Amino acid sequence: MAFDTSGRSPGQRYRRAAAVAWAVVVPLALIGFLAVHVMSDGAKEPLSQAGSPHRESPTGHFLLAAATVLVACRIGGSLMRRLRQPAVMGEICAGLALGPALLGQVSPEAAHWLFPASSLPLLDGLAQLGLVLFMFGVGQELAHVRMRGTLTRAVLVTHASLLIPFAGGTAAAVALLATDSGTGGVRPVVFVLFVGCALSITAFPVLARILADLGRMRTEPGRLSLFAAAVGDGVGWLVLAALLAGARGGATPGGLLFDALGTLALVALFLGPVRRLLRRLPALNDGRTADIGTTTGLVAGIAATSALTAALGVHQLIGAMLAGLVWPVRRRPADQVARRLARSAASTLLPFFFFFEFGLHTDLSTLRWDGRTVLTLLGLTCLATVTKVVGPAVTARLTGMSWRSAYTLGVLLNARGLTELVVLQVGYQAGIIDERLLGILTLVALITTAMTSVLLHCGRAASQHGPRELRDQQDRLDQQDQRDSVGDEGMRTGQPV
């Protein structure tokens, strides 16, 4: 429900808001309180004595749990926006707060009553569907990215943003192996490569959201960071697919080679014939026919693609991202349908992933905050930040970019966010890392993402208070970077997921 408040005085708007609160908010709050009270009383009595067979309904508990998760994530996202942080940070923190890390510590009885075992499979289903649709949106955003005019610089920066953090992560993993810390019981090479892959990830959707909020989507650092994140995420997911195959018990070199060839064949099939077929479908080219039927078919296609990749031994998220990559983003009706679907999934279904996969399975309160844990957290955070910021920044500077733009580029690539959290959860479920290292790497992902906006503002403030001659020189170089990026209309990221 929306009211048009344009042209009204502050007093009129206040009275209108008070009327809405009196007529809608207060009655709904009272009804909700009474419903919770009645359900609570019913839960304390045996079913035969409760007076109504619906007082302890699993459906009622599920709906109440779903409403709680959505409202908590919405509030968390709004609070983070006020702190100039990505909304996804607040949603992740809200999901963690509803789990054993906070609610389970404060009131275990309330946590068990609010999220009973009967509602967890339903919440898990919503979480998996939201995650699959989210990865489709990631693939769609990756398909939008184009680089022209500065391809050499873009390729070098992409290699630096991927290989330098990967090398640092593998070195840290070797050190963790020496102390027998964090491994999930898989072969050492799988563990080492997984940690390197996790630290090299950049959260493409979160990065796009940050750039849109700051108005830097079409600047040279913004375009380079999007390109590097797109390529890096694609390579990272392919590496993860190979590692998951290696993590399975009894995997042989021949079997791994067969899985790799099957994955490459599937990618070639989707990027070739499937993409051309989708471009020729009339329903995706005519805006009058791209309606709810197209959306239904799209959801069914994403689910079928994910199921196919899972049946082939590849993670289902790879299939969802492939579906986004081959979706005809150049066809405006099809692009609009896909964007609406991705935005709806991100706002209504993805919060269940934050709660179920992280809120329930990531108990940060179980971490033993001894010197070893603190040292591991600080070391991994510093390593992840330095390799992600310094490596691409120095590479960009060596290719002619100004120090200010190079610094901005490195800071933007340090935003790991949700993508790394998904990778970590996949690795944990596959037994590559244990719960302790999952908690530590989750904190690393949250800290590095929260640092992005702070470091950008610090860099801007430092450049404004520097020597006048140096500021003028940096401004001239930044303007040159802008002129180099003008005219590239082939790249369009659109509204971020």
Backbone torsions as a table, in degrees:
resi	resn	phi	psi	omega
1	MET	NA	133.1	-178.0
2	ALA	-136.4	144.9	178.8
3	PHE	-120.3	140.6	179.0
4	ASP	-84.6	110.6	-179.2
5	THR	-105.2	10.0	-179.6
6	SER	-70.1	138.7	177.5
7	GLY	80.1	5.6	179.6
8	ARG	-98.6	150.8	178.2
9	SER	-75.9	162.1	178.1
10	PRO	-57.5	-36.4	178.8
11	GLY	-64.7	-40.9	177.9
12	GLN	-65.6	-41.3	178.4
13	ARG	-64.7	-37.1	178.8
14	TYR	-65.2	-43.8	179.3
15	ARG	-65.4	-37.8	177.7
16	ARG	-63.9	-43.6	178.2
17	ALA	-63.2	-39.5	178.3
18	ALA	-64.7	-38.3	178.7
19	ALA	-65.2	-42.3	177.8
20	VAL	-62.6	-43.4	179.3
21	ALA	-62.0	-42.4	-177.7
22	TRP	-69.8	-39.5	-173.6
23	ALA	-87.0	-24.0	-172.9
24	VAL	-121.3	-56.3	-170.6
25	VAL	-66.4	-48.9	-176.8
26	VAL	-63.3	-47.7	177.7
27	PRO	-61.2	-41.6	179.1
28	LEU	-63.9	-39.8	178.0
29	ALA	-63.2	-41.0	179.1
30	LEU	-65.8	-43.1	178.8
31	ILE	-62.1	-43.8	179.1
32	GLY	-62.7	-41.2	179.3
33	PHE	-63.2	-44.6	-180.0
34	LEU	-65.4	-37.4	179.0
35	ALA	-63.9	-44.3	178.5
36	VAL	-63.5	-39.6	-179.8
37	HIS	-64.3	-43.4	-179.6
38	VAL	-66.1	-42.2	179.3
39	MET	-65.0	-36.2	178.9
40	SER	-66.1	-42.4	178.2
41	ASP	-64.8	-38.6	179.2
42	GLY	-66.2	-32.1	-178.8
43	ALA	-71.0	-22.8	-177.9
44	LYS	-83.2	-16.3	-176.5
45	GLU	-105.5	155.0	171.8
46	PRO	-61.9	152.8	-175.7
47	LEU	-61.6	-34.1	-179.0
48	SER	-70.9	-19.9	-178.0
49	GLN	-107.2	1.3	-174.5
50	ALA	-76.4	-16.4	177.7
51	GLY	91.3	-19.8	179.6
52	SER	-151.2	133.2	-178.8
53	PRO	-71.5	-7.1	-176.1
54	HIS	-98.3	1.4	-175.3
55	ARG	-70.1	-28.7	-178.4
56	GLU	-117.4	41.8	-176.8
57	SER	-71.0	128.9	174.8
58	PRO	-60.4	-33.5	178.1
59	THR	-64.1	-41.8	178.3
60	GLY	-63.1	-42.1	177.3
61	HIS	-63.4	-41.0	179.2
62	PHE	-62.7	-45.5	-179.4
63	LEU	-64.6	-39.7	177.8
64	LEU	-65.7	-41.3	178.0
65	ALA	-64.0	-41.3	179.0
66	ALA	-63.0	-43.4	178.6
67	ALA	-63.2	-39.9	179.4
68	THR	-62.8	-44.4	-179.7
69	VAL	-63.2	-45.5	-177.7
70	LEU	-64.6	-44.6	-179.0
71	VAL	-66.5	-42.7	-179.7
72	ALA	-62.8	-43.5	179.6
73	CYS	-67.3	-35.5	177.7
74	ARG	-65.0	-44.2	178.8
75	ILE	-64.2	-43.3	178.7
76	GLY	-61.5	-41.3	177.7
77	GLY	-64.4	-39.7	178.7
78	SER	-65.3	-40.3	178.6
79	LEU	-64.0	-41.1	-179.9
80	MET	-67.4	-33.9	176.2
81	ARG	-62.4	-38.6	177.9
82	ARG	-65.0	-27.2	178.0
83	LEU	-91.4	11.9	179.8
84	ARG	61.6	38.1	176.8
85	GLN	-118.3	155.9	176.5
86	PRO	-59.5	141.7	-178.7
87	ALA	-61.1	-29.9	-178.9
88	VAL	-62.7	-27.1	176.8
89	MET	-62.6	-44.1	178.4
90	GLY	-66.4	-36.4	178.6
91	GLU	-66.7	-39.1	177.8
92	ILE	-65.6	-45.2	179.5
93	CYS	-63.3	-37.3	177.9
94	ALA	-65.1	-41.0	176.9
95	GLY	-62.2	-40.2	177.2
96	LEU	-66.5	-36.6	-177.9
97	ALA	-68.0	-29.7	-179.8
98	LEU	-79.1	-8.4	-179.2
99	GLY	-93.9	-163.9	-178.4
100	PRO	-67.3	-15.6	-179.2
101	ALA	-65.7	-32.7	-178.4
102	LEU	-128.5	-63.4	-177.6
103	LEU	-63.1	-39.1	178.3
104	GLY	-65.8	-26.7	177.0
105	GLN	-81.5	-39.3	-177.0
106	VAL	-74.0	-48.0	-177.2
107	SER	-146.2	88.4	178.8
108	PRO	-60.1	-34.7	179.8
109	GLU	-63.7	-43.5	178.9
110	ALA	-64.5	-38.3	179.6
111	ALA	-64.9	-43.0	179.9
112	HIS	-68.8	-35.5	179.6
113	TRP	-73.0	-40.7	-177.2
114	LEU	-72.2	-35.0	-178.9
115	PHE	-124.8	72.5	-179.9
116	PRO	-70.2	165.1	-177.4
117	ALA	-62.8	-28.6	-178.2
118	SER	-67.6	-25.4	-178.1
119	SER	-91.7	-13.4	-175.1
120	LEU	-65.1	-42.0	177.3
121	PRO	-60.5	-35.9	178.1
122	LEU	-67.8	-41.7	177.3
123	LEU	-65.0	-36.8	177.9
124	ASP	-64.3	-39.9	177.5
125	GLY	-61.7	-43.5	176.6
126	LEU	-63.9	-38.7	-179.7
127	ALA	-64.1	-44.2	-178.8
128	GLN	-67.9	-39.5	177.1
129	LEU	-64.6	-43.2	177.9
130	GLY	-63.0	-38.7	-179.3
131	LEU	-68.4	-39.7	178.7
132	VAL	-64.4	-44.6	178.9
133	LEU	-67.4	-33.7	176.1
134	PHE	-63.6	-44.1	179.4
135	MET	-67.1	-30.2	171.5
136	PHE	-62.1	-43.2	177.3
137	GLY	-63.4	-36.4	176.5
138	VAL	-62.8	-45.9	177.8
139	GLY	-61.6	-37.8	178.1
140	GLN	-65.0	-41.5	178.0
141	GLU	-65.8	-38.2	177.9
142	LEU	-63.2	-34.3	-179.9
143	ALA	-68.3	-18.8	-179.4
144	HIS	-79.1	-23.8	-167.9
145	VAL	-75.3	130.8	175.2
146	ARG	-135.9	148.1	175.7
147	MET	-132.2	125.6	176.5
148	ARG	-134.5	147.5	175.2
149	GLY	87.0	-33.3	-178.9
150	THR	-126.9	40.4	-173.9
151	LEU	-66.0	-38.5	-179.4
152	THR	-61.9	-47.8	178.0
153	ARG	-62.0	-41.3	-178.7
154	ALA	-63.0	-41.9	-179.9
155	VAL	-65.4	-43.6	-179.8
156	LEU	-65.3	-43.4	178.9
157	VAL	-64.1	-39.1	179.0
158	THR	-62.6	-44.5	177.1
159	HIS	-61.1	-42.7	-179.4
160	ALA	-65.1	-40.5	-178.3
161	SER	-71.3	-18.8	-179.3
162	LEU	-99.9	-48.3	-171.8
163	LEU	-78.4	-40.4	-177.8
164	ILE	-64.9	-49.8	174.9
165	PRO	-63.4	-32.9	178.2
166	PHE	-63.6	-44.0	178.4
167	ALA	-63.9	-42.5	177.8
168	GLY	-63.1	-39.4	178.8
169	GLY	-66.2	-39.8	177.7
170	THR	-65.6	-37.7	176.8
171	ALA	-63.4	-42.0	177.6
172	ALA	-65.1	-37.2	179.4
173	ALA	-65.6	-37.4	176.6
174	VAL	-62.5	-41.0	177.2
175	ALA	-64.2	-38.8	177.5
176	LEU	-66.2	-36.2	176.7
177	LEU	-64.0	-36.8	-179.5
178	ALA	-63.9	-29.3	179.0
179	THR	-98.7	5.1	-179.7
180	ASP	54.5	51.7	-175.2
181	SER	-126.6	123.3	169.5
182	GLY	95.0	-13.0	-176.9
183	THR	-73.6	147.6	-179.7
184	GLY	-100.5	11.7	178.5
185	GLY	97.2	8.0	178.1
186	VAL	-90.8	179.1	178.3
187	ARG	-64.2	144.3	-175.7
188	PRO	-57.3	-37.0	-177.3
189	VAL	-65.4	-35.1	178.3
190	VAL	-66.9	-43.1	178.9
191	PHE	-63.0	-45.3	-178.1
192	VAL	-62.5	-46.8	-179.1
193	LEU	-67.9	-32.7	179.6
194	PHE	-67.1	-44.6	178.7
195	VAL	-62.0	-41.1	176.1
196	GLY	-61.6	-41.6	178.2
197	CYS	-64.6	-41.0	-178.5
198	ALA	-64.5	-39.8	-178.3
199	LEU	-77.6	-13.5	-179.7
200	SER	-93.2	-1.3	-175.6
201	ILE	-77.5	142.5	167.6
202	THR	-121.3	131.4	-177.4
203	ALA	-75.9	100.4	-177.0
204	PHE	-60.4	-48.7	-179.5
205	PRO	-63.2	-41.6	178.3
206	VAL	-64.6	-40.1	177.9
207	LEU	-62.1	-43.5	178.0
208	ALA	-62.4	-37.8	178.4
209	ARG	-66.5	-42.1	179.0
210	ILE	-63.0	-44.5	-179.8
211	LEU	-64.4	-39.0	178.6
212	ALA	-66.1	-41.4	179.3
213	ASP	-65.4	-34.7	-178.5
214	LEU	-88.7	-5.9	-178.5
215	GLY	70.0	30.3	-177.0
216	ARG	-115.9	24.2	-174.8
217	MET	-63.0	-37.8	-175.1
218	ARG	-104.8	10.2	173.3
219	THR	-75.0	163.7	-179.3
220	GLU	-61.3	-46.9	176.3
221	PRO	-62.3	-37.1	179.4
222	GLY	-64.3	-45.2	-179.8
223	ARG	-66.5	-42.7	179.2
224	LEU	-64.2	-41.7	-179.5
225	SER	-65.9	-38.7	177.3
226	LEU	-63.9	-43.1	179.5
227	PHE	-63.9	-46.5	-179.3
228	ALA	-63.9	-41.0	178.9
229	ALA	-66.1	-37.7	-179.8
230	ALA	-64.0	-50.8	-179.2
231	VAL	-66.5	-43.1	-179.1
232	GLY	-62.0	-41.5	178.6
233	ASP	-66.2	-40.0	178.0
234	GLY	-61.3	-46.1	178.1
235	VAL	-65.1	-40.8	-179.6
236	GLY	-60.7	-40.8	179.7
237	TRP	-70.2	-34.0	175.5
238	LEU	-66.2	-41.7	176.3
239	VAL	-62.6	-41.2	179.5
240	LEU	-62.8	-39.1	177.9
241	ALA	-60.8	-41.8	178.0
242	ALA	-66.4	-38.9	179.8
243	LEU	-67.3	-37.6	177.5
244	LEU	-64.4	-36.9	175.5
245	ALA	-65.0	-38.7	178.6
246	GLY	-72.1	-24.4	-179.2
247	ALA	-77.7	-17.7	179.0
248	ARG	-69.2	138.6	-178.6
249	GLY	-64.8	139.1	177.3
250	GLY	80.3	10.1	-179.8
251	ALA	-70.5	132.4	179.3
252	THR	-108.7	161.5	176.7
253	PRO	-56.5	-38.9	177.6
254	GLY	-64.5	-40.0	177.9
255	GLY	-66.7	-39.7	177.3
256	LEU	-63.6	-40.4	178.2
257	LEU	-64.3	-40.0	178.5
258	PHE	-63.8	-42.9	178.2
259	ASP	-63.3	-41.1	179.9
260	ALA	-64.3	-43.5	178.7
261	LEU	-65.6	-38.0	177.2
262	GLY	-64.3	-39.7	177.7
263	THR	-64.5	-44.7	178.9
264	LEU	-63.4	-39.3	178.0
265	ALA	-64.2	-39.2	178.2
266	LEU	-65.4	-42.1	177.9
267	VAL	-62.1	-44.3	179.2
268	ALA	-63.4	-38.1	178.9
269	LEU	-63.3	-42.6	-178.2
270	PHE	-72.7	-43.4	-177.6
271	LEU	-73.7	-14.6	-179.9
272	GLY	-105.3	-94.5	-174.4
273	PRO	-60.5	-41.4	-177.3
274	VAL	-64.6	-42.9	179.1
275	ARG	-62.2	-44.2	179.9
276	ARG	-65.1	-36.2	178.7
277	LEU	-65.2	-43.2	-179.8
278	LEU	-63.9	-36.1	-179.5
279	ARG	-66.7	-22.2	-176.9
280	ARG	-96.5	-4.4	-179.7
281	LEU	-69.0	128.0	-178.9
282	PRO	-62.2	-34.6	-176.9
283	ALA	-65.6	-19.8	-179.2
284	LEU	-97.1	-0.5	179.9
285	ASN	-114.6	-19.0	-179.3
286	ASP	-105.6	118.7	-177.8
287	GLY	-63.4	-23.0	-178.7
288	ARG	-75.7	-21.5	-178.1
289	THR	-104.8	-8.5	179.0
290	ALA	-81.7	76.4	-172.9
291	ASP	-117.2	-152.7	-177.1
292	ILE	-65.6	-27.7	176.1
293	GLY	-63.9	-38.4	176.2
294	THR	-64.5	-40.8	178.7
295	THR	-62.7	-42.9	178.3
296	THR	-62.0	-45.1	177.5
297	GLY	-63.4	-35.5	179.1
298	LEU	-65.5	-45.6	179.1
299	VAL	-62.0	-42.4	178.3
300	ALA	-63.8	-39.5	178.3
301	GLY	-65.7	-40.3	178.0
302	ILE	-63.5	-44.9	179.2
303	ALA	-63.0	-41.4	179.9
304	ALA	-66.4	-40.4	178.2
305	THR	-64.1	-42.0	178.4
306	SER	-63.9	-41.6	178.2
307	ALA	-64.9	-36.5	179.6
308	LEU	-64.9	-46.8	179.7
309	THR	-65.7	-36.4	176.8
310	ALA	-64.3	-38.5	178.5
311	ALA	-67.6	-27.7	178.8
312	LEU	-83.6	1.5	179.9
313	GLY	91.3	3.4	176.9
314	VAL	-100.5	149.5	-178.2
315	HIS	-61.8	143.9	-176.7
316	GLN	-63.5	-24.2	179.2
317	LEU	-68.5	-28.3	176.0
318	ILE	-62.7	-42.3	178.4
319	GLY	-64.1	-40.4	178.2
320	ALA	-63.7	-40.9	179.0
321	MET	-68.0	-36.8	176.0
322	LEU	-61.6	-39.6	177.7
323	ALA	-61.5	-38.1	176.7
324	GLY	-69.3	-35.5	-179.7
325	LEU	-66.5	-36.2	-176.8
326	VAL	-91.0	-6.4	179.5
327	TRP	-65.9	135.3	-174.9
328	PRO	-71.0	86.0	-178.0
329	VAL	-70.7	-18.4	178.5
330	ARG	-79.3	-11.3	176.2
331	ARG	-93.2	112.8	-171.5
332	ARG	-58.5	-46.2	178.6
333	PRO	-59.1	-44.8	179.6
334	ALA	-65.3	-38.8	179.8
335	ASP	-64.2	-40.6	-179.9
336	GLN	-66.2	-41.0	178.2
337	VAL	-61.6	-44.9	-178.8
338	ALA	-66.0	-38.8	-179.2
339	ARG	-67.7	-40.9	177.7
340	ARG	-62.6	-41.1	178.9
341	LEU	-64.2	-45.0	-178.2
342	ALA	-65.5	-41.1	179.5
343	ARG	-65.9	-41.3	179.2
344	SER	-63.8	-41.8	179.1
345	ALA	-65.3	-40.3	-178.4
346	ALA	-66.1	-32.6	-175.8
347	SER	-89.9	-27.8	-173.7
348	THR	-112.7	-25.1	-176.5
349	LEU	-110.3	-34.3	-176.7
350	LEU	-63.9	-31.7	175.1
351	PRO	-55.9	-29.5	177.7
352	PHE	-68.5	-30.2	174.4
353	PHE	-67.2	-42.6	178.7
354	PHE	-59.6	-38.3	-178.6
355	PHE	-77.9	-52.0	-171.1
356	PHE	-71.5	-46.8	-175.0
357	GLU	-80.2	-31.7	-177.9
358	PHE	-110.2	-41.8	-179.7
359	GLY	-62.6	-41.8	-177.7
360	LEU	-89.4	-29.1	-173.2
361	HIS	-105.6	-4.1	178.9
362	THR	-120.1	97.0	179.9
363	ASP	-101.6	93.5	-178.9
364	LEU	-67.3	-18.3	179.8
365	SER	-71.1	-17.5	179.5
366	THR	-82.6	-9.1	178.1
367	LEU	-65.9	130.3	176.5
368	ARG	-82.2	106.0	-175.4
369	TRP	-81.2	62.4	174.1
370	ASP	-93.8	-177.5	-178.2
371	GLY	-61.5	-33.8	-179.4
372	ARG	-66.4	-43.8	180.0
373	THR	-66.6	-44.8	180.0
374	VAL	-62.8	-42.3	179.5
375	LEU	-64.4	-40.0	177.9
376	THR	-63.8	-43.9	179.9
377	LEU	-63.3	-47.5	-179.7
378	LEU	-64.8	-41.7	-179.0
379	GLY	-64.5	-45.3	179.9
380	LEU	-67.5	-37.0	178.5
381	THR	-65.0	-46.6	178.8
382	CYS	-63.8	-43.0	-179.9
383	LEU	-63.7	-44.8	-179.8
384	ALA	-63.2	-39.8	-178.2
385	THR	-71.3	-47.1	-176.4
386	VAL	-64.6	-45.6	-177.5
387	THR	-67.9	-33.5	-179.6
388	LYS	-78.7	-34.0	-176.5
389	VAL	-87.3	-52.0	-172.6
390	VAL	-70.8	-43.5	-176.9
391	GLY	-57.4	-59.3	178.3
392	PRO	-64.7	-34.3	-178.7
393	ALA	-64.8	-46.2	178.9
394	VAL	-64.5	-40.5	178.1
395	THR	-61.8	-44.3	178.8
396	ALA	-64.1	-39.0	178.6
397	ARG	-65.4	-39.6	179.3
398	LEU	-66.6	-22.2	177.8
399	THR	-93.0	7.6	173.3
400	GLY	107.9	0.0	179.6
401	MET	-79.0	149.7	178.6
402	SER	-67.6	158.4	-179.2
403	TRP	-62.7	-38.4	-179.4
404	ARG	-63.3	-47.7	179.2
405	SER	-66.2	-38.0	178.9
406	ALA	-65.0	-40.8	177.1
407	TYR	-62.8	-44.7	178.3
408	THR	-59.7	-41.6	178.9
409	LEU	-60.7	-47.5	-179.8
410	GLY	-63.0	-40.6	179.9
411	VAL	-65.6	-40.9	179.2
412	LEU	-61.8	-39.7	-179.2
413	LEU	-71.5	-11.4	179.9
414	ASN	-80.6	-5.1	-180.0
415	ALA	-79.3	104.8	-178.2
416	ARG	-92.0	-48.7	169.7
417	GLY	56.5	-142.2	-170.2
418	LEU	-66.0	-36.1	-176.0
419	THR	-59.9	-43.8	178.5
420	GLU	-67.7	-35.4	178.3
421	LEU	-63.0	-38.3	176.6
422	VAL	-64.3	-44.1	178.9
423	VAL	-60.9	-43.9	179.9
424	LEU	-62.1	-42.4	-179.3
425	GLN	-66.0	-38.8	177.1
426	VAL	-62.9	-43.6	178.4
427	GLY	-65.0	-36.8	178.4
428	TYR	-67.3	-43.2	179.6
429	GLN	-66.1	-28.5	178.1
430	ALA	-83.1	-3.1	178.7
431	GLY	80.6	18.4	-179.6
432	ILE	-79.6	-39.6	178.0
433	ILE	-122.6	157.8	179.7
434	ASP	-94.4	179.6	-175.1
435	GLU	-66.3	-34.3	-179.2
436	ARG	-64.9	-48.5	-180.0
437	LEU	-69.2	-30.6	174.6
438	LEU	-60.2	-45.0	178.3
439	GLY	-63.7	-41.6	-179.1
440	ILE	-65.9	-46.9	-179.2
441	LEU	-68.4	-29.5	173.5
442	THR	-63.1	-44.1	176.5
443	LEU	-63.5	-37.9	177.6
444	VAL	-61.3	-43.9	179.6
445	ALA	-63.8	-42.4	179.6
446	LEU	-66.9	-42.0	-177.9
447	ILE	-66.3	-46.7	-178.0
448	THR	-65.8	-34.9	177.0
449	THR	-69.3	-41.2	178.3
450	ALA	-66.2	-27.4	-179.8
451	MET	-71.7	-18.2	-172.4
452	THR	-60.7	-55.7	-179.2
453	SER	-63.5	-38.5	-179.1
454	VAL	-64.3	-47.0	-179.6
455	LEU	-66.6	-33.7	176.7
456	LEU	-64.7	-43.8	178.7
457	HIS	-67.9	-37.0	177.5
458	CYS	-64.9	-42.7	178.2
459	GLY	-63.7	-38.4	178.0
460	ARG	-66.8	-42.0	179.5
461	ALA	-66.0	-39.6	179.9
462	ALA	-65.4	-38.4	-179.7
463	SER	-70.3	-29.7	-180.0
464	GLN	-75.7	-22.3	-178.8
465	HIS	-105.0	9.4	178.8
466	GLY	-79.3	178.9	177.8
467	PRO	-59.3	144.7	-175.7
468	ARG	-60.1	-42.9	-178.8
469	GLU	-62.4	-41.2	179.5
470	LEU	-67.6	-38.2	178.7
471	ARG	-64.1	-42.2	179.3
472	ASP	-62.6	-40.8	179.1
473	GLN	-64.9	-42.4	179.0
474	GLN	-65.0	-38.5	178.5
475	ASP	-63.0	-40.1	178.7
476	ARG	-64.5	-41.3	178.6
477	LEU	-66.8	-38.7	178.1
478	ASP	-65.2	-39.5	177.3
479	GLN	-64.6	-36.7	176.4
480	GLN	-64.6	-40.0	176.4
481	ASP	-60.9	-39.8	178.9
482	GLN	-65.4	-41.7	179.5
483	ARG	-64.8	-34.1	178.3
484	ASP	-65.8	-27.9	-175.9
485	SER	-94.4	-6.0	-178.9
486	VAL	-71.6	143.4	176.6
487	GLY	96.2	-5.1	179.4
488	ASP	-89.4	83.6	179.6
489	GLU	-92.6	-1.2	178.9
490	GLY	-72.7	-26.9	-179.4
491	MET	-89.8	124.1	176.8
492	ARG	-141.1	119.3	179.5
493	THR	-94.8	-21.7	178.2
494	GLY	64.7	-159.7	-179.7
495	GLN	-75.8	124.3	-177.6
496	PRO	-66.5	158.3	179.1
497	VAL	-63.1	NA	NA
